[in-house]
Amino acid sequence: MNKLLVLEFNELCPSLLERFMEEGHLPNFKKLREESVLHLTKTDASGEDLNPWVQWVDIHTGVERQEHEIQKLNEGHKYTGKFTWDVLSENIDCKNWICGSMNSAHSDAFKGVFLPDPWNSHTDIKNNKQLETYHAYIASAVQNYSRGNSTSSLSFIKSILKQGVKPTTIIKLAHQLLREKIAPANKWRRAMLLDLIQFDVFKYHFVKESPDFSTFFSNTVAHYQHHYWKDFEPEKFGLNSSPQAENKDSILIGYKNTDHILGMILKLLPNDYPIMFITALSQEPYLDVERHYYNIKDPISLKNEFGISEEFKFHQVMAEQFQLEFNNEADCVSVEDKLSQFYMDSEKYFNVGSTKLFLITREENLLFVQCRCNKNIDDAATYLSEHDDTKRNFNNIFYRMNETKAGKHNQVGIYWKRNVISPTNKDSENTVKPSQIHSDILAHYGI
């Protein structure tokens, strides 16, 4: 049976990748480029559809948003069709190792090991229950929020050692945590350590399972671009220098860290092993008005402060958005009504729109909620209810996330193929839709 590894390095930019390769920073990407057929992907999506959690579903299912109807993160389980690995499992008895692919799920017929992405709270870990502790901690770290996981740090260390994480990687993580205590401004570097941990886990199961089809997902560069582009290229934002000098090299360092991981992957594989490298989208500088992010401090405060007596499960999603899952739709509607009545004491905390505190979307028994405030909040800021005149301190219940928005999504993505058998090897098809990749993978396996 043919083999294939799909490297899912989310939102790397063609222009920055080319620039850093030419400057000599990315030798492993340069090697892979020289050995690959080069394509770009381009979607016609815009607005909420131009998000990675939509575009990766396009890639993994072969259908576009209008058909798969998945528009939010942590909704991949709602897709009623088959993901690429499900088709491979059912048609050719393919053994899979899916390592963190974004907003995805699997069917009952899936064969192999499945590790959900860190934002996925609905899809079970397939064929390796020992990964549950690992997934819970990584999810907590990525979401910058503790779900109240009762597993101890010692249990976590024991579990990741059993999953192939090297002691040297754990030592690097310990050094990073110590560095953060001494200089909190270095916290942004932690994401790269999480990538190294994920690679160790990937390598362990790749060697152990010898899968026919595998994926490896990384979001670190995407995160850095979204938040540190203003520090990386201040002149594009009309600035003479980086607002936070300690972050000015973060994007380059992120690319170099990904190149390092790519190098370890290339050493792991035979020279002729088929590889796809995909980014789904890319980014460009966000030059609009400055945007901040605010999130709820914890679900207990949410429940107490807003008078929520209904039982719910709290799921942190992306940035400032969280999800409330209720036992029934009636409770969901009731809480939607409660949260909708609150508003800020001034319009100065918003770039556009009303003074409503929350943006809320309801789907059956689920509420998707985010704080609408996107400008700098002062210490005295308050919010009120439509039913009384009591002023409540905003900062008692919300916190400002560390970064402002500096990068936004671009429709173009990268798509390279090394030793892949597929129809899009033709030069005339240099740019393809993201959904075409699903068909290319199936064609590689003769489906």
Number of C-alpha atoms within 10 A of each C-alpha: 10 13 17 22 23 20 22 23 22 26 28 25 22 17 12 16 18 15 13 17 20 12 10 10 17 23 18 20 22 18 13 19 17 11 16 20 19 19 21 20 23 19 21 9 15 11 7 11 19 19 20 23 22 25 28 25 31 26 22 25 25 21 20 22 16 10 11 18 17 22 20 17 19 26 21 25 18 15 17 10 15 17 24 20 30 22 20 23 20 15 12 12 16 21 20 25 24 27 24 23 26 26 28 27 30 24 16 9 13 23 21 22 22 26 25 27 23 21 23 25 18 16 19 16 17 20 13 13 12 13 20 17 19 22 23 18 18 18 22 17 15 21 18 13 15 14 16 9 10 7 11 10 10 8 13 17 16 14 17 22 16 14 21 17 22 16 12 9 15 17 11 15 18 13 12 18 17 12 16 16 12 10 10 11 14 15 14 20 19 18 19 21 18 18 18 22 23 24 22 21 21 25 19 17 17 21 11 9 14 15 20 19 25 24 22 20 22 27 21 26 24 25 17 25 29 22 23 26 27 27 24 23 18 16 12 14 17 10 12 10 15 19 14 12 11 12 21 19 16 21 24 19 17 21 25 20 19 24 19 17 19 20 17 15 18 16 10 13 13 9 11 10 15 20 23 21 24 26 28 33 29 25 24 18 20 20 14 10 11 13 16 20 21 22 21 23 15 17 19 11 15 15 15 10 12 14 12 17 11 14 14 20 11 17 21 28 22 16 15 20 20 19 22 19 19 20 13 14 15 13 19 22 17 13 20 19 12 13 20 15 15 18 19 23 17 13 15 14 19 20 14 11 8 12 18 21 23 19 14 18 12 15 11 12 16 21 21 20 22 22 18 26 26 20 18 16 18 10 10 9 15 18 19 19 18 10 8 7 9 11 13 17 14 20 18 13 15 16 16 18 13 12 15 19 21 24 21 19 21 20 20 24 25 24 25 21 22 21 17 25 17 17 13 21 17 10 10 7 12 14 18 17 19 30 23 19 24 19 19 19 24 17 15 17 20 12 12
